[in-house]
Amino acid sequence: MFEDTLKHYPDFPKEGIDFIDVLPSLHNKKAFSEAVSQIDSFCTAPNVVTVEARGFLFAAPLLCCSQKVDTIVPIRKKGKLPHAEGDLVRVCIEKEYGSDEVFYRRSDLASCTVNGDTIEVTLLDDLLATGGTAAGIAKSLNGEVIDGRRVVVKEFVFLVELPALGGRKILEAMAPVRSLVSLEGVE
């Protein structure tokens, strides 16, 4: 049902890109509920790191309905996270249509549920294309040590995957990849 709510916008944000819009699922309570339930079934870590803005919409309900998810850590664009000196981490990412940067706060990671000597996280995003965004974030997170505990990206979860763009292969070298919908032949 979730897949039926997806809308395609050819040549957005630039020519040659087929933008897959997940937001129409917000018009359908059943489709959205099923998507959140499926995301929950994919998450094995108690902490979910998610990228603005669409990721927030699908991660936040997990705090109310999941028995496993305790914490959501936001990844935001420049200028969107208030922070103390030394708290903000900049991550350079490569998207299929150019470079960008996103940010997270170490203090948000410090509030995560701990498992022994690690902070295990699920990285959730709306779309897996080339894998550049998720790979950049995962590399940065996997390098973090918070209060003596190492951050570990346990798995990647995506709403939509475009297999033709090869992102899965890059990410699977780091952690398992799960997607709600795989759109074969879409680039």
C-alpha positions as CSV (number, residue, x, y, z in Angstrom):
1,M,0.0,0.0,0.0
2,F,2.8,2.5,0.9
3,E,4.3,1.9,-2.6
4,D,1.0,2.9,-4.2
5,T,1.2,6.4,-2.5
6,L,4.6,7.3,-4.0
7,K,4.7,10.0,-6.6
8,H,7.4,10.6,-9.3
9,Y,8.6,14.0,-10.4
10,P,10.9,13.7,-13.4
11,D,13.7,16.2,-13.8
12,F,13.5,17.5,-10.2
13,P,15.6,19.0,-8.6
14,K,17.5,19.0,-11.8
15,E,17.3,17.4,-15.3
16,G,17.9,13.6,-15.3
17,I,16.8,13.1,-11.6
18,D,13.5,11.2,-11.0
19,F,12.4,12.6,-7.6
20,I,10.5,10.0,-5.6
21,D,8.1,11.8,-3.2
22,V,7.1,9.8,-0.1
23,L,5.0,12.6,1.5
24,P,1.8,11.5,-0.2
25,S,1.7,8.6,2.2
26,L,0.7,11.2,4.8
27,H,-2.6,11.4,3.0
28,N,-3.3,7.8,3.7
29,K,-3.4,6.7,7.4
30,K,-3.3,3.0,6.5
31,A,-0.3,3.3,4.2
32,F,1.6,5.5,6.6
33,S,0.8,3.2,9.6
34,E,2.0,0.2,7.6
35,A,5.2,2.0,6.6
36,V,6.0,2.9,10.2
37,S,5.2,-0.7,11.3
38,Q,7.6,-2.1,8.7
39,I,10.3,0.4,9.6
40,D,9.9,-0.8,13.2
41,S,10.3,-4.4,12.2
42,F,13.6,-3.5,10.4
43,C,15.1,-1.6,13.4
44,T,17.1,-3.7,15.8
45,A,19.0,-0.8,17.5
46,P,17.4,1.2,20.3
47,N,18.5,4.5,18.7
48,V,17.5,5.8,15.3
49,V,19.5,8.4,13.5
50,T,17.5,10.1,10.8
51,V,18.0,12.8,8.2
52,E,15.8,15.8,7.8
53,A,13.1,16.3,6.9
54,R,11.2,13.3,5.6
55,G,13.1,10.9,7.8
56,F,11.8,12.8,10.9
57,L,8.2,12.1,9.9
58,F,8.7,8.4,9.7
59,A,11.1,8.0,12.7
60,A,9.1,10.1,15.3
61,P,6.1,7.7,15.5
62,L,8.5,4.9,16.6
63,L,8.9,6.7,19.9
64,C,5.2,6.0,20.6
65,C,4.6,2.6,19.0
66,S,7.9,0.7,19.1
67,Q,9.0,-1.5,21.9
68,K,12.6,-1.3,20.7
69,V,13.2,2.3,19.8
70,D,14.1,4.7,22.7
71,T,15.8,7.6,21.0
72,I,15.8,9.6,17.8
73,V,18.9,11.5,16.8
74,P,18.3,14.2,14.1
75,I,20.7,15.0,11.3
76,R,20.1,18.5,9.9
77,K,21.2,20.9,7.3
78,K,23.5,23.9,8.1
79,G,22.2,26.4,10.6
80,K,19.3,24.2,11.8
81,L,20.8,22.8,15.1
82,P,21.5,25.1,18.0
83,H,24.6,23.8,19.7
84,A,27.3,24.5,22.3
85,E,30.9,24.9,21.4
86,G,32.4,21.7,20.2
87,D,29.1,19.8,20.1
88,L,28.3,20.1,16.4
89,V,29.7,17.6,13.9
90,R,29.8,18.5,10.2
91,V,29.5,15.6,7.7
92,C,30.3,16.1,4.0
93,I,28.1,14.0,1.8
94,E,27.9,13.3,-1.9
95,K,24.5,13.1,-3.5
96,E,23.7,11.9,-7.0
97,Y,23.3,15.6,-8.0
98,G,26.2,17.2,-6.0
99,S,28.0,17.7,-2.7
100,D,26.3,18.9,0.5
101,E,26.9,18.9,4.2
102,V,24.7,17.9,7.2
103,F,25.2,18.1,10.9
104,Y,24.5,16.2,14.2
105,R,25.2,16.9,17.8
106,R,27.4,14.8,20.0
107,S,25.1,15.6,22.9
108,D,22.2,13.9,21.1
109,L,24.3,10.8,20.8
110,A,25.2,11.0,24.5
111,S,21.4,10.8,25.3
112,C,21.1,7.4,23.4
113,T,20.5,4.1,25.0
114,V,23.8,2.2,25.6
115,N,24.4,-1.5,25.0
116,G,27.5,-2.4,27.0
117,D,30.4,-0.4,25.6
118,T,28.6,0.7,22.4
119,I,25.8,3.0,21.2
120,E,24.1,1.0,18.5
121,V,22.1,3.0,16.0
122,T,19.8,2.4,13.0
123,L,20.4,4.9,10.2
124,L,17.0,5.8,8.6
125,D,16.5,7.9,5.5
126,D,13.8,8.2,2.9
127,L,15.7,7.2,-0.2
128,L,18.7,5.1,-1.1
129,A,20.2,6.1,-4.5
130,T,24.0,6.3,-4.8
131,G,24.4,5.8,-1.0
132,G,26.5,9.0,-0.6
133,T,24.4,10.6,2.2
134,A,24.1,7.4,4.3
135,A,27.8,6.4,3.7
136,G,29.1,9.8,4.8
137,I,26.9,9.9,7.9
138,A,27.7,6.3,8.8
139,K,31.5,6.8,8.5
140,S,31.3,9.8,10.7
141,L,29.1,8.1,13.3
142,N,31.2,5.0,13.4
143,G,34.2,7.2,14.3
144,E,32.5,8.7,17.3
145,V,33.3,7.8,20.9
146,I,30.8,9.3,23.4
147,D,31.7,9.0,27.1
148,G,34.0,6.1,26.3
149,R,31.4,4.3,24.2
150,R,31.8,3.6,20.5
151,V,28.9,4.5,18.2
152,V,28.1,1.7,15.8
153,V,25.7,1.9,12.8
154,K,24.0,-1.5,13.1
155,E,21.8,-1.2,10.0
156,F,20.5,1.1,7.3
157,V,16.7,1.4,6.7
158,F,15.2,3.2,3.7
159,L,11.7,3.9,2.6
160,V,12.6,3.6,-1.1
161,E,15.6,2.1,-2.8
162,L,16.7,2.7,-6.4
163,P,18.9,-0.4,-7.0
164,A,20.1,0.8,-10.5
165,L,22.2,3.5,-8.8
166,G,24.2,1.0,-6.7
167,G,24.0,2.5,-3.2
168,R,23.2,-0.8,-1.5
169,K,26.6,-2.3,-2.5
170,I,28.5,0.6,-0.9
171,L,26.5,0.5,2.3
172,E,26.4,-3.3,2.7
173,A,30.2,-3.1,3.3
174,M,29.3,-1.3,6.5
175,A,26.0,-2.8,7.7
176,P,22.9,-4.6,6.5
177,V,20.5,-2.6,4.3
178,R,16.7,-2.9,4.4
179,S,14.2,-1.1,2.2
180,L,10.4,-0.9,2.3
181,V,10.2,-0.5,-1.5
182,S,12.7,-1.3,-4.3
183,L,12.0,0.5,-7.6
184,E,13.8,-1.5,-10.3
185,G,14.7,0.4,-13.4
186,V,14.3,3.9,-11.8
187,E,17.3,6.2,-11.8
